Amino acid sequence: MDVKCKLRDYMDNQDLTQQEVAARTGLSPTIIGRLYHNRFSRLDNQTVIKICKLFNVSLGDMFFIDEEDESE
């Protein structure tokens, strides 16, 4: 099981680039890229808050548990 981020979906819906999201949230482009590509292992509280506030969504709207890979 992994936690996944729907950042890509929200960005695509609003036609935003990773650079634009980084600038609007004050987060580094590296952090945005990791969330965008679901290549993160930890979530920082402030990162989650900034991303959710930018898109005006709840934590459960932006992140979910992917239960497809039950082998881990």
N, C-alpha and C positions, 0 to 999 in steps of 0.2 A: 504494500500500500504506500502511496505517496500523496503528498499535498500538491495540488496543481493550482496554477493561477490563470485566470481568464483575462489577464491584461491585454493580450493580443486581440481578443474579441472586442473589448471595449475600445481599444485604439483604432481598430479597423472600422468600427461603427462611426467613429468621430473623425476618421481620416487624419489621425495624429501619428507623428513619427516618434521614435524612441528619444531623439534629441529634444523634441518639443515637450514630451512628458517629463524628461529629466529637468528641463528648464522650469517648467510650471510647478514641479514638486520640490525642487531643490535637492533631489537625489542624484547620485552619480549615474552617468550613462551605463556604467558597468552593472550597477544594481538593476536598472531598468531592463537591460539586455538579459540578465539572468532570469528575471521574472517573466519577461516576454517569451523566452525560449524554455521556460520551466527547467532551468538548470540551477536551482538553489537548494540548499540543504537546511537553511534556517530562515526564520522570518523575524525581523526586528519590529518591535511595536511601532516605532515612529515611521518606519517604512510603510507598514500596513495602513496606518492612519492616513498618511499623506496620499497614498494611492487611492484608497477608498474615498477620501474627501474630494479628490480631483474629479472622480467620476460619479460622486454622490450616490455611492452604493454601500451596502453593508459588507462586513467581513465574509459572510456566507455567500454573498453574490459574487465576490471577487475570487475567493479561494474555496476549493472543495477537496475532499479525499477521494482519490482514484483507487477504487478497490479491484480493478481488473487484474493486477498482478498480485495474486495471493501467495506466490511462492516465497516472498521475502519475510 
